[in-house]
Amino acid sequence: MHLIMLDTCVWLDMSSQKAELPMLTALEHLVEGGSIQILLPDLIRTEYERNKDKVVEATRKRLASEFRVVRGVVESFGGEGKEAALEALNDVNHRLPILSEATHNTVQRVFKLFDMACEITISDSAKIRAAERAILKKAPFHKHKNSVADAVLAEAFNEFRASHVSEYETFRFVTHNVTDFSGKDHRQPHDDFADIFNDSTSLFFNSTSSAIEDLLDFEEFHYEYSFAWEDETRGLQEIMAAMDELFDKIWYNRHMNMIYDLENGDIEIIPAGTNRYGNNVIHENILGQAKIAAQRVRDKYEDTGPWSDFEWGMLNGKLSALRWVLGDEWDMLDT
C-alpha cells in the first residue's frame, strides 16, 4: 500500500474544477481497492471545512457569470442560429441551480474520503520544526510571506513518514502550491525540502494525476468510468481572472524596477505638467498614482516577487499565451 497526502489546495481545486473531478473518482477507486491510504492532518480538514462554502459559492457565481457572457455574445452575434442557441441557453439557465448543487455533492464525496483516511493531529514537534524553518527563511518561507500552515503540513508529513517507514511502499505529497513548495522546475520540490523528499520512497508531486499514474491503468479506468481523462477547456471567466492576476504582477514588477532606478538616480522625478517625457523621467503625480496602485497589488496577492529569471519568464509566457487565446498577437505583454 502507498500513502498519499494531498494539500488543502488540492482538495479545494478537486471540489470546484470540473477538470479535477476524474482525480476524485480515481482516489475513491484506489482507496476502496486498498492501493492507497490518504494521510489527513487535522489542519487540512479544518482548512477545507473553513473554505468549502466559499468554493461552492464561487462555483455558482462563475457559472452564472459565464452564462451571462455567452448569452450576451449570442444575442449580439448569433446570426441565423440565434433563436435556437438562445433556446438552448435558456434550458441551461434553468439547470444552473442543479449544476451548482453538483459542487455540494463533490464536497460530500471529499468528506467521505476524509472519513476513510488516516487522520492525525499536528504535533508540537512538527510546529517547532516549522518555526525553525521560518527563522532560517527556508522554504516555504523563502518568499517572505506567512507560510506557517504550509510548513507545518510538510513537517507533519515527514514526521509520519519517519515513524511508519516500514508500513508503506511509498509516501507521496501532492500540492498545487508550487510557489511555496517547488523549485524552478515546478515538478520538483524546492531544495530546502531535501531533508523531506530525500529518497525513492518519499515523493513530491504538483498534480494528483502524476502522483497516481503508476498506480492506475488509465485506459481501463477511462473505459470503466466513461469520461475523458484530458483536462477540460477552461471557462472564460477563469481565463480572464488568470490574465488579470498576471497583468497585475507583471506591472508590479516593472513598477518596482522603476523604483529601483529612481533610488539609483537613473530616473528623475519632475513636477506634474512639465513638458518632458521619456524613460528617464516620471511626473510626480503619475508616481503618486503608481505607488497607490502598487499597494493595491501587494494587498491583493500573497506573492508579488521578487522572482527569478525563470519565474519571470513563466509569468510573461503565461500572459502572452492567454492573450493569444483571446485574440491578441503573440508576445503582447503591454501593461
C-alpha positions in Angstrom: 0.0 0.0 0.0 1.1 3.6 -0.7 0.4 6.6 1.5 -0.6 9.9 -0.2 -1.2 13.3 1.4 -2.9 16.0 -0.6 -2.5 19.7 0.4 -5.7 21.6 1.2 -5.5 23.5 -2.1 -5.7 20.2 -4.0 -8.9 19.2 -2.2 -10.4 22.6 -2.8 -9.5 22.5 -6.5 -10.9 19.0 -6.8 -14.2 20.3 -5.3 -14.5 23.3 -7.7 -12.9 22.5 -11.0 -14.6 20.1 -13.4 -11.2 19.1 -14.9 -10.2 17.7 -11.5 -13.3 15.5 -10.9 -11.7 12.4 -12.6 -8.9 12.7 -9.9 -11.5 12.5 -7.2 -13.0 9.4 -8.8 -9.6 7.9 -9.2 -8.8 8.4 -5.5 -12.0 6.8 -4.5 -11.2 3.8 -6.7 -7.7 3.4 -5.2 -8.8 3.8 -1.6 -11.6 1.3 -2.0 -9.2 -1.1 -3.7 -6.7 -0.8 -0.9 -3.9 0.5 -3.2 -3.5 3.8 -1.2 -4.3 5.3 2.1 -4.8 9.0 2.5 -3.0 10.9 5.2 -5.1 13.6 6.7 -3.6 16.1 9.2 -6.3 17.7 11.2 -5.2 21.1 9.9 -6.2 20.1 6.3 -9.7 19.1 7.5 -10.1 22.3 9.4 -8.9 24.4 6.4 -11.2 22.5 4.0 -14.2 22.9 6.2 -13.5 26.7 6.6 -13.2 27.2 2.8 -15.7 24.7 1.3 -18.6 27.1 1.4 -16.6 29.8 -0.4 -15.7 27.2 -3.1 -19.4 26.3 -3.6 -20.4 30.0 -3.8 -17.5 30.8 -6.1 -18.5 28.0 -8.5 -22.1 29.2 -8.5 -21.0 32.8 -9.3 -18.6 31.5 -12.0 -21.3 29.5 -13.7 -23.8 32.4 -13.6 -21.2 34.9 -14.9 -20.1 32.6 -17.8 -23.7 32.1 -18.7 -24.3 35.9 -19.0 -21.2 36.3 -21.1 -22.1 33.6 -23.5 -25.7 34.8 -23.8 -24.6 38.3 -24.5 -22.3 37.1 -27.3 -25.1 35.0 -28.8 -27.6 37.9 -28.7 -25.1 40.2 -30.4 -23.6 37.9 -33.0 -25.9 34.9 -33.2 -26.9 35.2 -36.8 -29.3 32.7 -38.3 -29.0 30.2 -35.5 -29.6 32.8 -32.8 -33.0 31.7 -31.7 -32.1 28.1 -31.4 -28.9 29.0 -29.5 -30.9 31.2 -27.1 -33.4 28.5 -26.5 -30.6 26.0 -25.6 -29.1 28.6 -23.3 -32.4 29.2 -21.6 -32.5 25.5 -20.9 -29.0 25.6 -19.4 -30.1 28.6 -17.3 -32.9 26.6 -15.7 -30.4 23.9 -14.8 -27.8 26.2 -13.3 -29.0 25.6 -9.7 -28.7 21.8 -10.4 -25.2 22.3 -11.8 -24.2 24.4 -8.7 -25.7 21.6 -6.5 -23.3 19.2 -8.0 -20.5 21.0 -6.2 -22.2 20.2 -2.9 -22.2 16.6 -3.9 -18.5 16.7 -4.6 -17.8 18.2 -1.2 -19.7 15.3 0.4 -17.5 12.9 -1.6 -14.4 14.6 -0.2 -15.7 14.2 3.3 -16.3 10.5 2.7 -12.7 10.1 1.7 -11.7 12.1 4.8 -13.6 9.7 7.0 -11.7 6.8 5.4 -8.3 8.5 5.8 -5.6 8.1 8.4 -6.3 11.3 10.3 -3.5 12.7 12.5 -3.1 15.6 14.9 -0.3 18.0 14.2 2.3 17.5 16.9 4.1 20.2 18.8 7.4 19.0 17.4 6.2 19.5 13.9 5.1 23.0 14.8 8.6 23.7 16.3 10.4 22.5 13.2 8.1 24.7 11.1 9.0 27.6 13.2 12.7 26.8 12.8 12.2 26.9 9.0 10.7 30.4 9.4 13.7 31.6 11.4 16.1 30.3 8.8 14.0 31.7 5.9 13.9 28.2 4.4 11.1 27.2 2.0 8.2 27.7 2.3 9.3 31.0 3.9 11.7 31.9 1.2 9.1 34.3 -0.4 8.9 36.5 2.7 5.3 35.7 3.5 3.4 33.8 6.2 3.6 30.2 5.2 3.3 28.6 8.6 0.4 26.3 7.6 2.4 25.0 4.6 5.5 24.4 6.7 3.5 22.6 9.4 1.9 20.3 6.8 5.3 19.4 5.3 6.8 18.7 8.7 3.7 16.6 9.7 4.1 14.5 6.6 7.8 13.9 7.3 7.2 13.1 10.9 4.5 10.5 10.0 6.8 9.0 7.3 9.7 8.6 9.7 7.6 6.7 12.3 5.8 4.5 9.7 8.6 3.9 7.2 8.2 0.2 7.1 4.4 0.2 6.7 4.1 1.7 3.2 5.8 1.2 -0.1 6.0 5.0 -0.8 5.0 8.3 0.8 3.5 10.8 -1.6 3.0 14.5 -1.1 0.8 16.4 -3.5 0.3 20.2 -3.7 -0.8 22.8 -6.3 1.0 25.5 -4.3 4.2 25.4 -6.4 5.1 29.0 -5.3 5.9 27.8 -1.8 6.9 24.2 -2.3 8.6 23.9 -5.7 11.9 24.8 -7.2 12.4 26.4 -10.6 11.1 23.2 -12.1 7.6 23.1 -10.6 7.6 19.4 -10.8 10.4 19.2 -8.3 10.4 20.3 -4.6 12.5 23.3 -3.5 16.0 22.4 -2.4 15.1 23.4 1.1 12.9 20.3 1.3 15.7 17.9 0.6 15.5 16.6 4.1 11.9 15.5 3.5 11.9 14.3 -0.1 15.2 12.6 0.1 14.8 9.1 -1.4 12.8 7.0 -3.7 10.1 6.3 -1.2 9.4 10.0 -0.3 8.0 11.6 -3.3 6.8 15.1 -4.3 4.1 15.9 -7.0 2.5 19.1 -8.2 -0.6 17.3 -9.6 -2.7 14.4 -8.5 -2.6 12.7 -11.9 1.2 12.4 -11.8 1.1 11.2 -8.2 -1.1 8.2 -9.0 -0.3 7.4 -12.7 1.8 4.4 -11.8 -1.0 3.0 -9.5 -3.8 3.1 -12.1 -4.4 1.7 -15.6 -5.6 4.9 -17.2 -7.1 3.2 -20.3 -9.1 0.7 -18.2 -10.1 3.5 -15.8 -11.3 5.7 -18.6 -13.3 2.9 -20.1 -14.9 1.9 -16.8 -16.0 5.4 -15.8 -16.8 6.6 -19.3 -15.2 10.1 -19.3 -12.3 11.8 -20.9 -9.1 11.9 -18.8 -7.8 15.0 -20.5 -8.3 18.4 -18.9 -11.5 20.2 -19.8 -11.3 23.6 -21.7 -11.3 26.3 -19.0 -14.1 28.8 -18.8 -13.8 32.4 -20.0 -14.1 33.9 -16.5 -11.3 31.6 -15.2 -9.1 32.7 -18.1 -9.9 36.3 -17.6 -9.2 36.1 -13.8 -5.8 34.5 -14.5 -5.0 37.2 -17.0 -5.9 39.9 -14.5 -3.6 38.4 -11.9 -0.7 38.0 -14.4 -1.2 41.6 -15.6 -1.1 42.9 -12.0 2.0 41.0 -11.1 3.9 41.9 -14.3 3.0 45.6 -14.0 4.1 45.5 -10.3 7.5 44.0 -11.1 8.0 46.7 -13.7 7.0 49.3 -11.2 9.5 48.0 -8.6 12.2 48.1 -11.3 11.3 51.8 -11.8 11.5 52.4 -8.1 15.0 50.8 -8.1 16.1 53.2 -10.9 14.6 56.2 -9.0 16.7 55.3 -5.9 19.8 54.9 -8.0 19.3 58.3 -9.8 18.6 56.8 -13.2 15.1 58.3 -13.3 14.3 61.9 -12.4 11.1 62.9 -10.7 9.7 66.1 -12.3 6.7 68.3 -11.4 3.3 67.5 -12.7 2.6 69.2 -16.1 6.2 69.5 -17.0 6.6 69.1 -20.8 9.2 66.4 -20.6 8.8 62.8 -21.4 10.9 59.7 -21.7 12.2 56.6 -19.9 14.5 58.7 -17.7 11.8 60.9 -16.2 8.5 60.5 -14.4 5.9 63.1 -13.4 5.3 63.5 -9.7 1.5 62.9 -9.9 1.9 59.8 -12.0 4.4 58.4 -9.5 2.0 59.0 -6.7 -0.8 57.2 -8.5 1.6 54.3 -9.3 2.5 53.9 -5.7 -1.2 53.7 -4.7 -1.7 51.0 -7.4 1.3 49.1 -6.2 0.0 49.0 -2.7 -3.3 47.6 -4.0 -1.4 44.8 -5.7 0.5 44.0 -2.5 -2.8 43.9 -0.6 -4.4 41.6 -3.2 -1.8 38.9 -3.7 0.4 37.0 -1.2 3.2 36.5 -3.8 4.4 39.6 -5.6 8.1 38.6 -6.1 10.9 39.1 -6.4 11.1 36.3 -9.0 14.0 34.5 -10.6 14.6 34.9 -14.3 12.9 31.6 -14.8 9.8 32.6 -12.8 9.7 36.0 -14.5 9.8 34.3 -17.9 7.0 31.9 -16.9 4.8 34.9 -15.9 5.3 36.7 -19.2 4.8 33.5 -21.2 1.6 32.7 -19.4 0.2 36.2 -20.1 1.2 36.1 -23.7 -0.4 32.6 -24.2 -3.7 33.6 -22.6 -3.9 36.8 -24.6 -3.2 34.9 -27.8 -6.1 32.5 -26.9 -8.4 35.5 -26.6 -7.3 37.1 -29.9 -4.2 39.1 -29.3 -1.0 38.6 -31.3 1.8 36.6 -29.7 4.2 38.4 -27.3 1.6 41.0 -26.4 2.8 42.0 -23.0 1.8 45.6 -22.6 0.8 46.6 -19.1 
